[in-house]
Amino acid sequence: MNTSERALQWLLRIIGGSSLLAVIAVVMPYTWMNAIHQWLGLGVLPDAPIVGYLARSTSAFYALLGGLLWVVSFDLRRHRLVLRYLGAACFLFGAALFAIDLAEGLPKFWTFWEGPFSAAFGLAVFWLSGRVEQ
């Protein structure tokens, strides 16, 4: 395993493991979500079914993605094409998140962290997966 492959493997496992923690929010009580929402300075979390659905389903999706990142980290060569796709998709997703966060007026700390971090992660995965030996 070359240096780029080892770096990619660790990156996938760190981000994948972190993303798996989103499963907590899937079952988190509304009162906890509301407390976090207020702590972030976003005001009271609306108590509407669509809000709970979007928060929980998005968290479930992040956990699913985290599991996928963890799984593909064990055989980089076999999953090289998937990794190239994930890298490009995460870059574009990060750009979309940045635009959405700006349009929705999210706080600057959120806007300048979420989208750019996702885009940088995507670029790193795309670049490192291009250095995986075939």
MIDOSE-1310 file (N, C-alpha, C; in nm, 2 decimals, decimal comma, always signed):
residues 134
mnts	+0,09/-0,12/+0,00/+0,00/+0,00/+0,00/+0,09/+0,12/+0,00; +0,07/+0,21/-0,10/+0,15/+0,33/-0,11/+0,10/+0,44/-0,01; +0,17/+0,55/+0,00/+0,14/+0,66/+0,10/+0,00/+0,72/+0,07; -0,03/+0,74/-0,06/-0,16/+0,80/-0,10/-0,27/+0,71/-0,06
eral	-0,26/+0,58/-0,07/-0,36/+0,48/-0,04/-0,38/+0,48/+0,11; -0,27/+0,48/+0,19/-0,28/+0,48/+0,33/-0,35/+0,61/+0,38; -0,32/+0,72/+0,32/-0,39/+0,85/+0,36/-0,53/+0,84/+0,32; -0,57/+0,79/+0,21/-0,71/+0,78/+0,17/-0,78/+0,69/+0,26
qwll	-0,72/+0,58/+0,30/-0,78/+0,48/+0,39/-0,81/+0,55/+0,52; -0,72/+0,62/+0,58/-0,74/+0,69/+0,71/-0,85/+0,80/+0,69; -0,84/+0,87/+0,58/-0,94/+0,98/+0,56/-1,08/+0,92/+0,56; -1,10/+0,81/+0,48/-1,23/+0,75/+0,47/-1,28/+0,70/+0,61
riig	-1,19/+0,64/+0,68/-1,23/+0,58/+0,81/-1,26/+0,69/+0,92; -1,18/+0,80/+0,91/-1,21/+0,91/+1,01/-1,34/+0,98/+0,98; -1,36/+1,01/+0,85/-1,49/+1,08/+0,81/-1,60/+0,98/+0,82; -1,58/+0,86/+0,77/-1,69/+0,76/+0,78/-1,73/+0,73/+0,93
gssl	-1,63/+0,71/+1,01/-1,66/+0,69/+1,15/-1,74/+0,81/+1,22; -1,69/+0,93/+1,18/-1,76/+1,05/+1,23/-1,90/+1,05/+1,18; -1,92/+1,02/+1,06/-2,05/+1,03/+0,99/-2,15/+0,92/+1,05; -2,09/+0,81/+1,09/-2,17/+0,71/+1,16/-2,24/+0,76/+1,29
lavi	-2,17/+0,85/+1,35/-2,23/+0,91/+1,48/-2,36/+0,98/+1,45; -2,39/+1,01/+1,33/-2,52/+1,08/+1,30/-2,64/+0,99/+1,33; -2,62/+0,86/+1,35/-2,73/+0,77/+1,38/-2,79/+0,81/+1,52; -2,71/+0,87/+1,60/-2,76/+0,92/+1,73/-2,88/+1,02/+1,71
avvm	-2,87/+1,11/+1,61/-2,97/+1,21/+1,59/-3,10/+1,14/+1,53; -3,09/+1,02/+1,48/-3,20/+0,95/+1,42/-3,30/+0,92/+1,53; -3,25/+0,89/+1,65/-3,34/+0,86/+1,76/-3,34/+0,96/+1,88; -3,27/+1,07/+1,85/-3,26/+1,18/+1,95/-3,40/+1,24/+1,98
pytw	-3,43/+1,26/+2,11/-3,56/+1,33/+2,14/-3,56/+1,47/+2,09; -3,68/+1,51/+2,05/-3,70/+1,65/+2,00/-3,64/+1,75/+2,10; -3,66/+1,73/+2,23/-3,60/+1,83/+2,32/-3,45/+1,85/+2,31; -3,38/+1,74/+2,28/-3,24/+1,75/+2,27/-3,21/+1,83/+2,14
mnai	-3,28/+1,79/+2,03/-3,26/+1,86/+1,90/-3,28/+2,01/+1,92; -3,39/+2,04/+1,99/-3,42/+2,18/+2,01/-3,31/+2,25/+2,09; -3,26/+2,19/+2,19/-3,16/+2,25/+2,28/-3,03/+2,27/+2,19; -2,99/+2,18/+2,11/-2,88/+2,20/+2,02/-2,90/+2,31/+1,92
hqwl	-3,02/+2,31/+1,86/-3,06/+2,42/+1,77/-3,05/+2,56/+1,83; -3,10/+2,57/+1,95/-3,09/+2,70/+2,02/-2,94/+2,73/+2,06; -2,87/+2,63/+2,11/-2,73/+2,65/+2,14/-2,65/+2,70/+2,03; -2,68/+2,65/+1,90/-2,61/+2,70/+1,78/-2,66/+2,84/+1,74
glgv	-2,75/+2,90/+1,82/-2,80/+3,03/+1,79/-2,90/+3,04/+1,67; -2,97/+2,93/+1,65/-3,06/+2,92/+1,54/-3,21/+2,94/+1,58; -3,23/+2,97/+1,71/-3,36/+2,99/+1,76/-3,43/+2,86/+1,80; -3,56/+2,87/+1,82/-3,64/+2,75/+1,86/-3,66/+2,66/+1,73
lpda	-3,64/+2,53/+1,75/-3,66/+2,44/+1,64/-3,81/+2,42/+1,62; -3,86/+2,44/+1,50/-4,00/+2,42/+1,48/-4,05/+2,28/+1,51; -4,16/+2,27/+1,58/-4,21/+2,14/+1,62/-4,32/+2,09/+1,52; -4,27/+2,07/+1,39/-4,36/+2,03/+1,28/-4,31/+1,89/+1,23
pivg	-4,39/+1,81/+1,19/-4,35/+1,67/+1,15/-4,24/+1,68/+1,04; -4,25/+1,77/+0,94/-4,16/+1,78/+0,83/-4,02/+1,81/+0,89; -4,01/+1,89/+0,99/-3,88/+1,92/+1,05/-3,81/+1,80/+1,11; -3,89/+1,72/+1,19/-3,84/+1,60/+1,25/-3,80/+1,50/+1,14
ylar	-3,88/+1,49/+1,04/-3,86/+1,40/+0,93/-3,73/+1,43/+0,86; -3,71/+1,56/+0,82/-3,59/+1,60/+0,75/-3,46/+1,59/+0,84; -3,47/+1,62/+0,96/-3,36/+1,61/+1,05/-3,32/+1,46/+1,07; -3,41/+1,38/+1,09/-3,38/+1,23/+1,12/-3,34/+1,16/+0,99
stsa	-3,41/+1,19/+0,88/-3,38/+1,12/+0,75/-3,24/+1,16/+0,70; -3,21/+1,29/+0,72/-3,08/+1,34/+0,68/-2,97/+1,28/+0,76; -3,00/+1,27/+0,89/-2,90/+1,20/+0,98/-2,88/+1,06/+0,95; -2,99/+0,99/+0,91/-2,98/+0,85/+0,87/-2,90/+0,83/+0,74
fyal	-2,92/+0,93/+0,65/-2,84/+0,92/+0,53/-2,69/+0,95/+0,55; -2,66/+1,04/+0,64/-2,52/+1,06/+0,68/-2,46/+0,94/+0,74; -2,53/+0,87/+0,82/-2,48/+0,75/+0,88/-2,46/+0,64/+0,78; -2,56/+0,63/+0,68/-2,54/+0,53/+0,57/-2,42/+0,56/+0,49
lggl	-2,40/+0,69/+0,46/-2,28/+0,73/+0,39/-2,15/+0,69/+0,47; -2,15/+0,72/+0,60/-2,04/+0,69/+0,68/-2,01/+0,54/+0,68; -2,11/+0,45/+0,68/-2,09/+0,31/+0,67/-2,03/+0,27/+0,54; -2,07/+0,33/+0,43/-2,02/+0,31/+0,30/-1,87/+0,35/+0,29
lwvv	-1,84/+0,47/+0,35/-1,70/+0,51/+0,34/-1,61/+0,41/+0,42; -1,66/+0,36/+0,53/-1,58/+0,27/+0,61/-1,56/+0,14/+0,53; -1,67/+0,09/+0,47/-1,66/-0,04/+0,39/-1,56/-0,03/+0,28; -1,57/+0,08/+0,20/-1,48/+0,09/+0,08/-1,34/+0,11/+0,12
sfdl	-1,31/+0,16/+0,24/-1,17/+0,18/+0,29/-1,09/+0,05/+0,30; -1,16/-0,06/+0,31/-1,09/-0,19/+0,32/-1,04/-0,25/+0,19; -1,09/-0,20/+0,08/-1,04/-0,25/-0,05/-1,04/-0,14/-0,15; -0,94/-0,05/-0,14/-0,94/+0,07/-0,22/-0,93/+0,04/-0,37
rrhr	-0,85/-0,07/-0,40/-0,83/-0,10/-0,55/-0,96/-0,15/-0,61; -1,03/-0,23/-0,54/-1,16/-0,29/-0,59/-1,26/-0,18/-0,60; -1,26/-0,08/-0,51/-1,37/+0,02/-0,51/-1,32/+0,16/-0,57; -1,21/+0,15/-0,65/-1,15/+0,28/-0,70/-1,25/+0,36/-0,78
lvlr	-1,33/+0,30/-0,86/-1,43/+0,37/-0,94/-1,54/+0,44/-0,85; -1,58/+0,36/-0,75/-1,68/+0,42/-0,66/-1,62/+0,53/-0,58; -1,49/+0,52/-0,55/-1,43/+0,63/-0,47/-1,41/+0,75/-0,56; -1,38/+0,74/-0,69/-1,37/+0,85/-0,78/-1,51/+0,92/-0,79
ylga	-1,61/+0,84/-0,80/-1,75/+0,90/-0,81/-1,78/+0,97/-0,68; -1,75/+0,91/-0,56/-1,78/+0,97/-0,43/-1,70/+1,10/-0,42; -1,58/+1,10/-0,46/-1,50/+1,22/-0,45/-1,56/+1,34/-0,53; -1,60/+1,31/-0,66/-1,66/+1,41/-0,74/-1,80/+1,45/-0,69
acfl	-1,87/+1,36/-0,64/-2,01/+1,39/-0,59/-2,00/+1,47/-0,46; -1,91/+1,43/-0,37/-1,89/+1,51/-0,25/-1,84/+1,65/-0,28; -1,76/+1,67/-0,38/-1,72/+1,81/-0,41/-1,84/+1,89/-0,46; -1,92/+1,83/-0,55/-2,04/+1,90/-0,60/-2,14/+1,92/-0,49
fgaa	-2,15/+1,82/-0,40/-2,24/+1,84/-0,29/-2,20/+1,95/-0,20; -2,07/+1,96/-0,17/-2,02/+2,07/-0,09/-2,05/+2,21/-0,15; -2,03/+2,22/-0,29/-2,06/+2,34/-0,35/-2,21/+2,37/-0,34; -2,30/+2,27/-0,36/-2,44/+2,29/-0,34/-2,48/+2,33/-0,20
lfai	-2,42/+2,27/-0,10/-2,44/+2,30/+0,04/-2,40/+2,45/+0,07; -2,29/+2,49/+0,01/-2,25/+2,63/+0,03/-2,35/+2,73/-0,02; -2,40/+2,70/-0,14/-2,50/+2,79/-0,21/-2,63/+2,78/-0,13; -2,67/+2,67/-0,08/-2,79/+2,65/-0,01/-2,78/+2,73/+0,12
dlae	-2,67/+2,71/+0,19/-2,65/+2,78/+0,32/-2,65/+2,93/+0,31; -2,59/+2,98/+0,20/-2,59/+3,12/+0,17/-2,74/+3,17/+0,14; -2,81/+3,10/+0,06/-2,94/+3,13/+0,02/-3,04/+3,13/+0,14; -3,02/+3,04/+0,23/-3,11/+3,02/+0,35/-3,07/+3,11/+0,46
glpk	-2,95/+3,18/+0,45/-2,91/+3,27/+0,56/-2,86/+3,21/+0,68; -2,80/+3,09/+0,67/-2,74/+3,02/+0,78/-2,63/+3,11/+0,84; -2,59/+3,09/+0,97/-2,48/+3,16/+1,03/-2,35/+3,14/+0,95; -2,27/+3,24/+0,95/-2,14/+3,23/+0,88/-2,06/+3,11/+0,92
fwtf	-2,05/+3,08/+1,05/-1,97/+2,96/+1,09/-2,02/+2,84/+1,03; -2,15/+2,83/+1,01/-2,21/+2,71/+0,94/-2,18/+2,71/+0,79; -2,21/+2,82/+0,73/-2,19/+2,84/+0,59/-2,05/+2,81/+0,54; -1,95/+2,87/+0,62/-1,81/+2,86/+0,58/-1,74/+2,73/+0,63
wegp	-1,82/+2,64/+0,69/-1,76/+2,52/+0,74/-1,82/+2,40/+0,66; -1,95/+2,39/+0,66/-2,02/+2,27/+0,60/-1,99/+2,25/+0,45; -2,02/+2,34/+0,37/-2,00/+2,33/+0,22/-1,85/+2,32/+0,19; -1,77/+2,41/+0,23/-1,62/+2,40/+0,20/-1,56/+2,27/+0,25
fsaa	-1,59/+2,23/+0,37/-1,54/+2,10/+0,42/-1,58/+1,98/+0,33; -1,70/+1,98/+0,30/-1,75/+1,87/+0,21/-1,68/+1,87/+0,08; -1,67/+1,99/+0,02/-1,60/+2,00/-0,11/-1,45/+1,96/-0,10; -1,38/+2,01/+0,01/-1,24/+1,97/+0,03/-1,23/+1,82/+0,05
fgla	-1,32/+1,76/+0,12/-1,32/+1,61/+0,14/-1,33/+1,55/+0,00; -1,43/+1,59/-0,08/-1,45/+1,54/-0,21/-1,32/+1,55/-0,30; -1,26/+1,66/-0,30/-1,14/+1,68/-0,37/-1,03/+1,59/-0,33; -1,01/+1,57/-0,20/-0,91/+1,48/-0,14/-0,94/+1,34/-0,18
vfwl	-1,06/+1,30/-0,17/-1,10/+1,16/-0,21/-1,07/+1,14/-0,36; -1,11/+1,23/-0,44/-1,10/+1,22/-0,58/-0,95/+1,21/-0,62; -0,87/+1,30/-0,56/-0,73/+1,31/-0,59/-0,65/+1,18/-0,54; -0,68/+1,15/-0,42/-0,61/+1,03/-0,36/-0,65/+0,90/-0,43
sgrv	-0,78/+0,89/-0,46/-0,82/+0,77/-0,53/-0,76/+0,75/-0,67; -0,73/+0,87/-0,73/-0,66/+0,86/-0,86/-0,52/+0,81/-0,85; -0,46/+0,80/-0,73/-0,33/+0,75/-0,70/-0,33/+0,61/-0,65; -0,45/+0,55/-0,64/-0,46/+0,41/-0,60/-0,41/+0,32/-0,72
eq	-0,32/+0,23/-0,69/-0,27/+0,14/-0,79/-0,38/+0,04/-0,84; -0,38/+0,02/-0,97/-0,49/-0,06/-1,02/-0,44/-0,21/-1,03
